[in-house]
Amino acid sequence: MQIRMVGTGSAFAKKYDNNNALIETDGYRLLVDCGITLPKALHQMGHTFEDIDAVLISHIHGDHVGGLEEFAFQMMFKYNRKPVLFIADTLIEPLWEQTLRGGLTQDPLNKLEHFFDVRPIAEGVETELHPGLKVKLLQTKHIPNKRSYSFLFNGCFFYSADMKFDRELLLRLADEGVKAIYHDCQLEAPGAVHATLDELLTLPENVQKITWLMHYGDAMEQYAGRTGHLRIVEPRKRYDI
């Protein structure tokens, strides 16, 4: 399993594109989130939407789902294919009613299933997305009263999407044998709805050594050498997991 970040930036970052990723295994390519900047960033990487086998959504903020309208329309009108959408069963209705309905609806196409091959996923249940690629959805804290999920891939790779600092969860994941943690990080305090660098630096050394920072702001370069054992994920670079 390999990962390449299509972007590593926060919702407000301008240099690094939205924090979206490609996970690849045996020729299968999964897009993790599809934010506002994703279509252009994907193009700049030399890919089209046709190269994507499926998309997995964590929550319904624009930097994670803002590119889905173009994805749906391109696949329908340009590539004549309905893309696979893996999504928590609790997010299906809000994704359509609160985010995509206004832009996608054109009679008689008036529901999410008209545009995507929707594959609901239940929280906490390991689900096979493709042979050799399994995911478990973990509901994590982000915005009050809005569901948001992080992902545990193949029992060994934790991808936070967006979440507040949860020391207990991160320690437990490390104890359970997780080999890599990709964690969103707001470099400047207070974090409010994201973990901050200062909070992540309180983790034990062994956990810091498996933790990589993503979803950072435009000031990232200023923090070189100031992240302890935590490493910074570079956009568009391929990493083995």
N, C-alpha and C positions, 0 to 999 in steps of 0.2 A: 504494500500500500504506500502510495506517495501522495503528497499534498503540495499544491502550488496556490499561493494566495493571489487571486485576481486583483485584490486591493487589500491594504492593511490599515486604512485610515478610519478615524472616528467619523461620526455622522457629520461633524463640522469641518473635518480636515479637507484641504484642497489639493495637497500634493500627492496623496497616496491612494485615492479612490476608496470606495466603500469596502468594508471588511467582508469580502466574499471569497470563497475558496473553491478549488477543483480538487477532488479526491479521485485518484486513479488506481485501478487494480485490474490487471490482466486485460487491458484494453477497454475497460468500462470506465466511463467518466461521469462522476456525480458532481453537480454544482451545489455547493452549500450556500444558500441564500442568494438573492438576485436583486441587488440594490439599484438605486437610481443610476449610478455610474457604471454598472456592470456591462451593459451592451457595448459601450465605447471601449472600456478596458479589455473586454474579451476580444474585440476586434483588434486592438493594438497588440494582443498576444498572438495573433494569427489564427484565432478560432472564430467559428460562427456558431449560432445556436444549434445548427444541425449536428455539431460535434458533441452535443450534450445528450447523455442517455437519460438523465433524470435530474430533478432539482429537489432539494430538501430544505424546508423552511423552518426557521427557529422561532420567529415572532413577526409581528406585522408592522414594525417601523419601516419608514421609507428607505433607509439605507440597507434594509434586508429584503424588501419586497417591491421596491419602486420600479424595478426593471421587468417585472412579470407581465405587464401589459404588452410591452414590445415583444417579449419572448413569446407570448401566446399568439399575437398577431403574425409575427414572422413565421412561426411554425405552421399556422393555419394557411396563410396566403402565399407564402414563399416556398415552404418545404412540404406542405400537404401532409403534415403529421401532427398527431396530438401528443404533446410531451407528457412524460410521467411526472407527477407531482407527489412527493412524499411529504406528509404534513400531519401534525398531531390532530387527532380527531376533534379536539376542542377548538382548533383554530380554523377549521374549514368555513364555518358560518361567518365569523368576523372577517376573514380574509376576503370573502366575496362581498358581504353586505357593507363593510366599512371601508374597503380599499379598492376592489377591482370592479365592482358592479357598474359604477358610473361610466368608466371608460370602455369597458369591454362589451356591454350590452348592445346588441343590435338584433332586433327581432328576426327570426325566432330564437336567437342565441341569448339565453337569459339566466344561465347558471354556470357555476364553476366547472362542472363536468362537461359542458359543451366545449370548453377550451383546453382542459387538462384531463389526462387519465389519472384521476385522484386516487391515491393509495393512502388511506388513513392509517395512522400509527397510534397505538395506545401507549400512554406514559408507563415507563418502568418495565416494558416487555421487550426483550431483545428481538429485533425483527431483521430478517435477512432481506437486504435490498438487492443483492446480487450475489452469486456464489463467491465466497471469500470476503464479503463485505456485510457486516451486521452492525446495527445501531440500536442503542437504548436511549430513549428520551428521558431526561431528568429535568423536572420543572425546577427552575432556579429563580431567585429573586432579582427583579430588574425594576419595573415600574409597578407601583401599587395597583392592584385590581386589573392588571393586564397580564395574561399568561405569556410566559417566555420559557423556552426550553434550551438546554445545553445538550450536547451529544456525547455519548460514549461509544466509540467505534471499536468493534472487535475486542471489547473488554480491556483494551490497552492504550487507547488514545482518547483523551478528553478534550473536547472543543467547546469553549464556554459560550460562544455567540456573544451575548451581553449578560452580565450578571454582577450583582454586588459581591463584595468580598465575603467568602464563606470558608473560613479557616477549617472548620470541622469537616466539611465536604472534601476539601483538597487533601487534608491529611488522610482521610479515609481512603480516597482514591489511590494515593501513593501506597498505603498499607496493603491495598488489594492488588497491587502489581501493575498499576498504570505506568507506562513507560514514558509518556509524553503528555504534557498539558499545554494547550494553546489557550491563553487567557487574555481577554480584553483588558486593557489597562489605560486608565486616565492618568497621565503623567503628573498632572498638577492636582493637588487637593483643593477643595473637598470633592470626593467622587460622586456623591449623591446616588447615582444609579449604576455606577461602574466601580470596580475595584481600582484603587489607586496604587501607584508604584510604592509609596510608603507602606501601605498595608501588605502588599505582596512581599516586600522585603522583610516582613516579620516571620515569614515561613521558615521552617528549619532548612538548613543547607541542603539536605538530601532532596527536599521537595523543590527548592529553588533550581536545582541542577536539572530537573526535568521540565521546568516551566519556561515557556516562550511567550513573549509579549506581542500582542497585536491590537488592532483597533485603537491606535494611538493618534495623537494630534500632530500638527505640523512642526512642533518644536522637538520632535524625536531626536534629531541630531545633537541637540544640546545635552542629551542625557547619556551620550556615549561614555562608558566607563563609570557610570553612576548607578548601574542596575544590579550590583552584587553578582550573584551566580545566575541571575535571570538573563536570558538571551532574547534578542529582538528578532522577530520574524521579518525577513525582507520580502517585499512584494515581488511576485512572479518568479521567485527562486524555487526550485524543486527540492523537496525534502523527503527523505525516506522515513517512514514511521515503523 
